[in-house]
Amino acid sequence: MAGTASASTRRSTLAPYLLVGPGVLWLILFYLLPTIALARTSVKATPWWDGYVRAFTDYGDHLVRSFGFAAAATLAAFLLGYP
C-alpha cells in the first residue's frame, strides 16, 4: 500500500530533535548566554535602577531621537514593502 511504512522502515522519532539540536545549541551559546550576562551586568549597581536613571537623564534626548529614527525607518519600510 502506498503511504504506509512497515515497522522496520519507519523513521526514528528522535531524528527531528537531533536535527534541531545544533541550531538550538548555537542560539543558547551565542544569544541567550550573552543576553543573560548583559542583563546581570546592567542590574549589578546598587540600586539597580541608578544606571538607567543616569542614562535617561544624560542621554534622554539622544534615545528619544534614536527611537524616532527607528520608527520612521520602520514606517518607511512598511509603506515601501506593502503591495
N, C-alpha and C positions, 0 to 999 in steps of 0.2 A: 504494500500500500504506500502511496506517496504521502510524504509528510510525517510519517511515523518513524521513529528510531528505536532500534532494539536496545536493550539494556547495555550491551557491550559497546555500542557506538554513541551512546548518549554522552554529551559533554559534561565536564565536571562543573558543579555549581560553585566551585571556588575560583574558577578561571576569571570571571569578571572582576573579582576583588583583587586578584593578583595583577591584572592589567591596570587597574586604577591605583594600586598601591604606590608606584613610583611618583605619580603626579601628586598624590596626597602627601607623601613624604617631602617632596620638593616645596609644596605650599607651606607645610609646617616649618621646615628649616629656614626658608628664605622670606616668609611673610609673617607667620604667626609669632615665631620667637623674637624677631626684631621688633615687632609691634608691641609685644609684652615688655621687652627691655626698655623701649622708649616710654611706654606708659609708666613703668616703675620709676624711671628717671625723672619724669615730669612731676610726679607727686611726692618726690623724696623730700622736698623742702618742708620746713615746719613754720607756719601752717601751709598745707599743700596748695592752697589757692593763691598764695602770695605771688608766686611766679606768674600766674595767669593775670592777676590784677596789674602787676607791673608791666606785663606785655601789652595789655589793652590800654593802659594809661600812656605808656611811652610810644606805642606804635599803633594806636587805635585807628587813626586816620588812614594809615597805610593798609591796615587789614580791611577796613571798610572799602577802600578803593580797589583792593585786590579782589574782594568778593563781588564788587560791582562789575569789574572787567570779566570775571568768570561768568557772571550771569549774562552779560551782554554777548560773550562768545557762545555760550550755550544757546541763547535765543537765536543768534545768527545762524548757528549750525542747524538748529531745528527748522528755521524758516527756509534755509537753502536746501536742506535734505528732504523736506516734506514735499511729496509729489503734488 
